[in-house]
């Protein structure tokens, strides 16, 4: 804007110099014996040019007032020259990016000069009218205030960081693969002295694989509130390799099992608590409800066939696809833009509702368990996202979940322990076009109970 104003002032100065030169040239070439009529003509021309100069001055003053008013409304003095903000990775529409209305109206500034009258003597648009035209770009309802949304980052956690704009649908297919392995040594017997064991030692190695294909639909109810529904389809397969020491056989036994079917359907609501802004945090509250539409662990059969003296393998003949419990999970996500990165983190707590009169299915009949309630799961995560260019972004973060002990008939189960799940996550996002984005995340387990590998591929599509 300053450059345009300088150019206009230079043009005005050149025009004024030309008028003075033309006037002085007219007087210089006037002959000594000029008639009174020619002198009157020169005076009339000087008066006309003086009036045009006054009109030009008045027009320049009006345009300078418009420019000053735009500067105050846009707060140009507070903008830095650090390059594009992370919002460059989002679609170009203001509603999709959540860019503040002041920034989205910046391209309309030259329109004030384009609408300036070419004829200095013609009527000029009033400054308030020009400001109104500049602050209401094409495609935006006049007077409608857009809610400031946090910049998008490559998603690595379950919950997204940017809410869906109002009256917009997002369809997100996803595919997740997880692999884990564990070794277990079971001592079955009793000891006479610490070095002598009477009984068997069962050495078991379990390798677990899971593949989850899910369909997620999100709908923006308002600029601050969205609803989400997720339907997963699960396929799991495990291989257990075990060998009984001192059983008379050195050959290990392999036990394979799998399970396929719909998983637990989830319903989630998210609400943006504040507007946030540059160097100001955004707070997003969420509430997730998980059903038990998948096949729960109590519906699958457990092998209890007597095998030597071990009492059976104790393994499930079919792998469940659901948790078997309804649960409610409130959470809070915080995003802090700090050009050129975005810091994010969150906390959550998952409460599972207890079930009464639970019976475990086995190959020898049902075994009553009574009242069962899983322990509460407290989770937290944190990370940072970096916009590499206008299409791609990179994220790194850590996710931790602490699962409490299971209660059986009001008391803590004897074999239940608190489990710690820690995962290091890397994510990459690439925008294919304004309506499609490809997201890939990699998770590495840092604790023994966490899956060793977790790969997730998502593609949110704006409808």
N, C-alpha and C positions, 0 to 999 in steps of 0.2 A: 504493500500500500504506500509505503514511503517513496518507493521508486516511481510509482504512478504519479504521486503528488509532485515530485521533483520534476518529472517530465512536463507536467502541465504548467508548472511555474516557469520552466525554461521556455516553453512554447509561448506563454503569455509575454515573457520578457522579449523574446525575438519579435513577436508581433508589435509590441510597443516600440521597440527600436526601429522597426520598419516604418511605422507611422511617423516617428520623429524625423527619420531620414527623408521620407517622402515629402514631409511638410517643409523641412529645411531646404530640400532640393527645389521645391516649388518656389520658395522665396529667393533662392540663389539664382535661379534662371529667369526670375522676373525682370523685365526690362525697366530701365529708369523711367521710361515714358509710358509705364503701364497705365491704362485707363482706369477710372474709378470702378467701372463694372468688373474688371478682372480682379481688383483688390477685394471687392465685396465677395466675389466667387471664392477666392482663397480663404477669406474669413469664414464663409459658410462651410467650406470643407473642413477647416480646423474644428469648428464647433461640432460638426457631425462626428468627426473622429474622436473628439473628446467625449461625446456621449457614448460612443461604442466602447471606449476605454472604461468608462464608469460601469457600463453593463457587464463588461468582462470582469472587472473587480468584484462586482456584486455576485456574479455567478460563481467565481472562485471562492468567495467567502462562504456562500451557501454550501458548496461542495466540501469545503474544509470543515464546516460544522457537521455535515453528515459523516465525514470520515472520523472526526473526534467522537461522535456519538457511537459509531460502530466499534471503535477501539474500546470504549468504556463498556459496551455490552458484551464484547467478546473477550475482554481482559487479555489483550494481546501481550501486554507487558509481562504477564506471568508465564507465558509460554516459553519453553526452552528449545534450544536447537540441537537436541540429542538424537534426532532421527525419529523414525516412525515408532509409535508405541506398539505393544504386543497385539493390539486390536487389528493390526494389518493382516493377521492370519485368518480373520473372520470374513464372511461374505461382505460385499460392499454396501449392502442396504443398511441404513441406520437402525432399523428395527432388529435385524439379525445380529449386528455387532454390539448393540447397546452403547454406541458412542454418544457422548453428551451432545445435547442439541446445539450448544454453542459451537462445538467443533464441526458438526455436520453442516452448519450454515456458513462456514468460512468460504467455500467456493463461490458463494453468491455475492461476495463483496464487489467484484468488478461490475456486476449488474447495475450498481448505483451510478457508475460513471457511464456505462453504456446507455442508460436511460436519460442522461443529461441532455438538455436541448442543444442541438447543433446551431440553432439561431440564437445569438446572444440576446436578442430582443424578445424572444418567445417566452412563454410561461415556463417556469421550472417547477419540478415536483417538490413538494414539501419534504423536509428531512424525515419526519415521522413516517410518511408514506413509504419513502425509500427504505428505511430501516425495516418496516414491516415486510416489504417485498424481499429484502435480503435474508431475514430471519425465518422465512417460510419457504424452503425449497420445494420444487415440484415433487409431488407424491406424498407430502406430509400434510395432515389436516391442520389448518391454521389454528393456533392457540393450543394445540395438543402437546403436552409435555412428555417427552420420552424418559423412561426410567433408566438411570445409569446402571449398566451391567458390567460385571467384571470381565477382563479380557480372557479369551479362551486359551487353554493350555492342552497339551497332549494328555488325555485321561489315562491314569494308571490305577486309580482306585475304583470301587464299585459305583460311587456316586459321582455324577458329572459336576463341573464347577460353574457352568453357565446355564442359566435357566432358559427354557423355551419361550420365545416371544409370544405375545398374546395372539390367540386365534390361529396358531400354527401347529402343525403336526410334524413329529419326527419319528421315522421308522428306523429302528436300529437292529439289524441282524448281527449276531456275534457267535464266535466259536472259541471254546476254551479247552485246552489240553493240560492235564496235570499228571505228574509222575512222582511216585515216592517209593522208597525202599526202606526196610527196617529189619533188624536182626533181633531175635529174642531167644534167650536161653532159659528154659523152665526146669527147675529142680524139683523132682517128684520123689519124695521119700523123707528120711530123717537121718541125722548125723549122730554117730556115737562120740566121735571126737571131730574137731574141725577138719581134719584131713581125710576122714572116712565117711562116705555117703552110702547109705543103704537105700536103693531105689533106682530110678532112671533119670537121665538128663536128656531133655528134649530140646534139640537145637533147631530153630525154625527161622527161615528167611522168607519174608513176604514182600512181594513187588506189586504195587497197586498202580493202575492206570484208569483215568477217567476222561471222557470226552463229553462236553456239554454244549449243545447247540441251543441258542435262545433267541427269542424274538421279543423286542422291547418297543413299546409305543409310548411316546410322550406327547402331552397336549398342554399348550400354554393357556391357562384359564385367564390370567391377567398378566401384566408386565412383571409382577412379583411372585406369582404363584403358578405352579405346574403340577400335573398329575402324571404318574407313570405306572404301567403294568408290564410285568415280565413273565413270560411263559418259557421255562426251560425244558429241554428233552435230554435225558441223561443216558449215557452208555458207559458202564464200568466193568472192568475185568481185573481179577487178582490171580496171582500165582503164588502158592505157598510151598516151599521146599523144606521138608523137615526130616530129621533122622533121630532115632532113639539110640542113645549111647548105652551100651551094656544090655541091649535087647536081643543080641544074638544075630543081628543083621546089620551089615555095613552099608546097605543100599538105601539112599534117601528116597522118600516118598514125595510125589508131587500132587498137589491138590489145586485144581483150577476151578474157578467159579466166576460168574458174570451176572450182570443185571441191566435191563434196558426198559425204559419207560419214561413217562412224563415226570418231571421233578416238582418241587414245591413252587406254586405260583406266588408272586410277590406283587404287592400294591404299595406305592410310595407317593407321598406328597412333599413338596419342597416350597419354601417361602423365603424370599429375600427380605431380611429385616431392615436394611438401610440402603441408602443410595451409594455410599462409598465415593471413590474418585481417585485422582492421582495422589499416590502416597497415602491413601486412606483405605483402611480395611473394609472388605465386604463380609457380611455375616449372613449365612444361609442355613436355616433350620430345616430339618427333615424328619419324617416319621414313616417308617417302613413296617408293613404288616406282612408276615410270611405265613402262608397256609400250610397244610399238610396233605396236599393232593398227591404227592409221590408215595410210593410204597415204603412204609416205615420199617425200622429194624425189627419190630416185634411180629411182623407178618411173614418174615422169611424164616425158613427152617434152619435149625442149628443141628449139626451132626453130633450126636451123643452116643454113637455106637461104641461098645466096649472094644477097645483095641489094646491088647496085652493088659497092662495094669495102669494105663494112663487115663482111662475114663473117656476115651473118644478124642477126636481132633478138636472139638470145640469151635469149629469154623462154620460159617454160614454157607449153606448150599446155594444160596442166591444172594446177590448184593442188593441192598435197598437203594432206591433212587430218591428218597426223601428223609427228613429228620424225624418225622413222627410226632412233632409238637408244633402247636401254634406259637408264634413269637411276635413280639413288638419291639422295635428298635428305634428310639429317638436318637438324634444326632445333631451336631453343629459343625459346620464347615466355615473356615475363615480363609479369605484370599487377600493378599496384600500386594498390590502392584508396586514395583520399584524398578522403573525402567533401567535396563532392558529385560529384567526377569520378573516373574510373578511367584511369590512365596505362598504356599497353601498348607493347610493342616486341618485336622478335625478330631473330634472325640465322639464316641457313641457307646451305648449300653444296650445289650440285647437281653430281653426278659422272655423266658419260655414258660408258658402256662403248663401246669402239672396235669397229669392224666391219672384217673382212678381205675382200679380193677384191670390193670394191665396184665396180660398173659403172654409169655414167650412161647412161640411155636417151635417144637423140636420134632425129630423123626421118631420119638417115642411118646409123643403127646404134648399137650400144652402144660406149661409150668407157670403157676400164678406168681406174679411179682408184687401185686398190690399197687400202691400209689408211687408214681415215678415223676420226678421233676428235675430237668437238667439244670446245671448251675448257670448263673448269669455270666454273660460274656462282655467284658469291658475292653474297648478297643480305642486306639489312637493312631494317627498317621501324620506325616509331615513330608514336605518335599518342595521342589522348586521347578518352574517351567521357563524355558527360554525360547523365544521366537527366533528361528534361524533366518527366515526370510518371509515374504508375504504369503507363502504357501505351506511352509513346514515349521514344526516346532518340536522341541525335545524336553522331556521331563525325567526327573529322578526323584525317588522318594522311598520311604520306609513305612511299612504297615505292621502293627502289632496287635495281637488279640490274646487276651488272657481269659480262659474258660474255667469257670468254677467247678466245684465237685458236684456230683450227682447225688440227689437225696432220694432214698428209698424208704417209703412209709414214714416220712418225717425225719429220718436220721440219715446222716451221711453214709453212703455205701462204703463197705469195707475196702473194696478194690478201687475206689474212685480217688483220683488225684487231680490237682490243678494243672492245666495244660497251658503252655506258653507257645504261641505261634508268631514267629517273626519272619518277615519277608522283605527282601530288598527288591525294588521295582525300577525298571527302566521303561520309558515309553517314547514312542515316536508317532507324530501325526503329520499327514500330508493331505492337503486339500486338492482333490481331483478337479472339481469345478465348484461353482457357487452353491450347489445343493448336495454334494457328496464329499465326505472326508473319510480317509482310511487311517485307522488307529491300530497300532501294534504295541503290545506291552509284554515285557519279560520279567518274570518273578523268580528269585532264587531263595530257597529256604535257608534261614540262618539258625533255626533250632531243630532239634531232633524230630519233633512232632509235625513240623511244617513240610508240605510237599517239596521235594528237591527241585522240581522244575514246574513252571507254570507259564504257559503261552496263551495270550488272549488276542484275538483279532476282531475288531469292530468296524462297522461302516454305517455311521448315522446318515440318513437320507432325509432331507427337508422336503416335505410334501406341499 
